[in-house]
């Protein structure tokens, strides 16, 4: 799974929550440019994408991912503190699978990971 978010605390939280899952490893990127590059090289099962990045808007990253054959089929879940109806509609129309409002619930994150990466066994 790839987490593209410039907020280090969010990236750490995602990594910490998913540490309990035996078959999920987390790649992280703090910018859209790096995130797209990692997505193309590593082809993750799922991308968590912040809507606001320092170098590009998340919707532009989403457009690029969905318009490139190599990454078009990777499910993208958008994370954002801005959850107004227009923001949600925009990303869903551009091909995002889901929209999760920040701050997000850890159970919600695990549900999304299970949906797209398959349920995994918790680590002992």
C-alpha positions as CSV (number, residue, x, y, z in Angstrom):
1,X,0.0,0.0,0.0
2,X,1.2,3.5,-0.8
3,X,0.4,6.5,1.4
4,X,0.9,9.9,-0.4
5,X,0.5,12.6,2.3
6,X,2.8,15.5,3.2
7,X,1.7,15.2,6.9
8,X,4.3,13.1,8.6
9,X,1.9,12.4,11.5
10,X,-0.6,10.9,9.1
11,X,2.0,8.7,7.4
12,X,3.2,7.5,10.8
13,X,-0.4,6.8,11.9
14,X,-1.1,4.8,8.8
15,X,2.1,2.8,9.3
16,X,1.4,2.2,13.0
17,X,-2.2,1.1,12.4
18,X,-1.1,-1.3,9.6
19,X,1.8,-2.7,11.5
20,X,-0.8,-5.0,13.1
21,X,-1.5,-6.6,9.7
22,X,0.8,-9.4,8.7
23,X,0.5,-9.1,4.9
24,X,0.4,-5.3,4.4
25,X,3.5,-3.2,4.0
26,X,3.3,0.6,3.7
27,X,5.2,2.7,1.3
28,X,5.1,6.5,1.9
29,X,5.6,9.7,-0.1
30,X,5.4,13.3,1.1
31,X,4.8,14.8,-2.4
32,X,2.7,14.0,-5.4
33,X,5.7,13.7,-7.7
34,X,7.4,11.1,-5.5
35,X,4.1,9.3,-5.0
36,X,3.4,8.9,-8.7
37,X,6.9,7.7,-9.2
38,X,6.6,5.1,-6.5
39,X,3.2,4.0,-7.8
40,X,4.6,3.4,-11.2
41,X,7.6,1.5,-9.9
42,X,6.0,-0.6,-7.2
43,X,2.4,-0.9,-8.3
44,X,0.8,-1.0,-4.9
45,X,-2.5,-2.7,-4.2
46,X,-3.9,0.5,-2.8
47,X,-3.1,4.2,-2.7
48,X,-4.1,6.6,0.1
49,X,-3.9,10.1,-1.4
50,X,-4.1,13.4,0.4
51,X,-6.1,16.0,-1.4
52,X,-3.6,18.8,-0.7
53,X,0.0,18.2,-1.3
54,X,2.9,20.7,-1.3
55,X,3.8,20.3,-5.0
56,X,0.5,19.4,-6.6
57,X,-3.2,19.1,-5.9
58,X,-4.3,15.6,-5.0
59,X,-6.9,15.7,-7.8
60,X,-4.1,16.3,-10.3
61,X,-2.2,13.3,-8.9
62,X,-5.4,11.2,-9.1
63,X,-5.9,12.3,-12.8
64,X,-2.4,11.3,-13.6
65,X,-2.6,7.9,-11.9
66,X,-6.0,7.1,-13.6
67,X,-4.8,8.3,-17.0
68,X,-1.7,6.1,-17.1
69,X,-2.3,2.5,-18.2
70,X,0.2,1.1,-15.7
71,X,-1.5,2.7,-12.6
72,X,-5.1,3.2,-13.8
73,X,-6.4,0.1,-12.1
74,X,-4.8,0.8,-8.7
75,X,-7.6,1.7,-6.2
76,X,-7.2,5.2,-4.8
77,X,-8.8,6.4,-1.6
78,X,-8.6,10.1,-1.0
79,X,-8.0,11.5,2.5
80,X,-8.9,15.1,3.3
81,X,-9.9,17.4,6.0
82,X,-12.2,19.1,3.5
83,X,-15.2,16.9,3.2
84,X,-17.8,19.2,1.6
85,X,-20.0,17.6,-1.0
86,X,-18.2,19.2,-4.0
87,X,-14.8,17.9,-2.9
88,X,-16.2,14.3,-2.4
89,X,-18.0,14.4,-5.7
90,X,-15.0,15.7,-7.6
91,X,-12.6,12.9,-6.5
92,X,-15.2,10.1,-6.9
93,X,-15.9,11.3,-10.5
94,X,-12.2,11.3,-11.2
95,X,-12.0,7.6,-10.3
96,X,-11.3,7.5,-6.6
97,X,-12.8,4.5,-4.9
98,X,-13.6,6.2,-1.6
99,X,-13.2,9.5,0.3
100,X,-12.2,9.4,3.9
101,X,-12.4,12.6,6.1
102,X,-9.5,13.5,8.3
103,X,-9.2,12.9,11.1
104,X,-10.1,9.3,10.2
105,X,-11.0,6.5,12.5
106,X,-8.5,3.6,12.7
107,X,-11.3,1.0,12.2
108,X,-12.3,2.8,9.0
109,X,-8.8,2.7,7.7
110,X,-8.5,-1.1,8.4
111,X,-11.9,-1.6,6.7
112,X,-10.6,0.1,3.6
113,X,-7.4,-1.8,3.6
114,X,-9.3,-5.1,4.0
115,X,-11.6,-4.1,1.1
116,X,-8.8,-3.4,-1.4
117,X,-5.9,-5.5,-0.1
118,X,-7.9,-8.5,1.3
119,X,-8.4,-9.3,4.9
120,X,-5.2,-10.2,6.6
121,X,-4.4,-11.9,9.9
122,X,-3.5,-9.6,12.7
123,X,0.0,-10.0,14.0
124,X,0.3,-11.8,17.3
